[in-house]
Amino acid sequence: MATLLAVLVESKFVAATLTTQFTAVAPQTIIGACTISNGTAGAVTITAHIVPSGDTAVAANTLISARSISPGATDPCPELTGQVLLPGDFISTQAGAASSLTLRISGRTT
C-alpha cells in the first residue's frame, strides 16, 4: 500500500464554534505537523479534539483544552503530531475568538 504525503487542512481561520476540520477516509491518516498561529494583538484560546468515527467532540477526546496562544505566537501542537486517524475519525477545533487563529495540518495517508 502506498504512502502519500497530504495537506489535511489548508491554512484557514479557526471558527469560534466547534467545527470539523478534517475527516479521514483513507485506511490510515497520520498527522505529521499541525501549526496554530495567532496574528492578533491579544491571546486567544484553542481547543482541539480527535473524535472517533460515529462519536462527537467531548471531554474524553479532547487533546488540547483551551490552550492560550500568545499574540504573534505559533503553537506546534505536539499533542496532535503522530496521531493516527482511521476512516470516519475527525479533527474538530474551536477558537476563543473567530478569525484570530490560523490552522494548518499536514500528514500522510496509507
N, C-alpha and C positions, 0 to 999 in steps of 0.2 A: 504494500500500500504506500502510495506517495505521500510525502510530507510537503505541504505548501505553506509558504510564508504569506501572511494576510494582515491587512489593516482591518481590525474588527470594528472599531469605531473611529471614523474620520473626525478630525478636530471639530468640536462643536461646544456650544454653551450648555451647561448643565441646568436643567429646569429646577424651579423651586418646589415642584411637586414630584412625587415618586414616579420615575419614568424608566421604562425598559430601554436599555441602550443597545443590547445585542442578545440575540437568541441563537444558540448553537444548533447547527443542522448536520454537521459532519460527525462521523463516528466519535471523534475526539477533537476538541479545540483546547489548546494550551495557551494561556495568556503569557506573552513574553515580556511585555512592558506596558505600563499604564502611567500616564502623567496627568496631573491636575494642576493647572496654573491659575493664579489669581491676579488679574490685571487691574483690580480696583484699588482704591486708597484705604480700604478697611479690611479687616479679617472676615472671612466667610467660611462657614462650616460645610463639610461634605459627609454624606453617609452613603455607603455602597454595600450592596448585597450580591451574593451569588446564590441564585434561587434554583433549587432542583425542579426538574420538569414536573408540571402539574401542581406546584406549590405556589405560595405567594410570599412577597417580601415581608419577613417578620424578624423579630429579635434573634431567633435561633439561626438565621442565615446571614446576619449582619457581619461583615468583615471589617468595615470602617464605620465607626459610630460618631457622628457629629464632630469629626476632626476639624480643628480650626486651621485654615490655610492663611498665612500672613500676607499682607499686601505685597504684591510683586514677587511672591514666592511660588515655587513649583514643588509639588509633592510627588515622589516616585511610586507611591502606593505599593510598598513591598508585600502587603497582605494579599494583593491580587496576583502578583507575579508568580508564575509557576502553577497556578490553579488550573485544574482540568475541568472542562465542561463537556458533558455528554449531550446527545441530542435532546433538545427541549429545555435544557438548563439555560438560564439567562442572567444577565448582569443588569441590575437596577440601581439607579442613583437618585440622590436628592441633594440640592444645594440649599444653603441657608438664605440665599438671595438669587433671584433669576438674573441671567445674563451677566454673571460675575465670574464664574469659574469655567475654564476651558478644559475639556476632557479629550484624551486620545488614547486608544488601546490598540496594540498590535499583538500578533502571536502567530501560531501555526495550527494548521488543521491536518488531520490524517484520515 
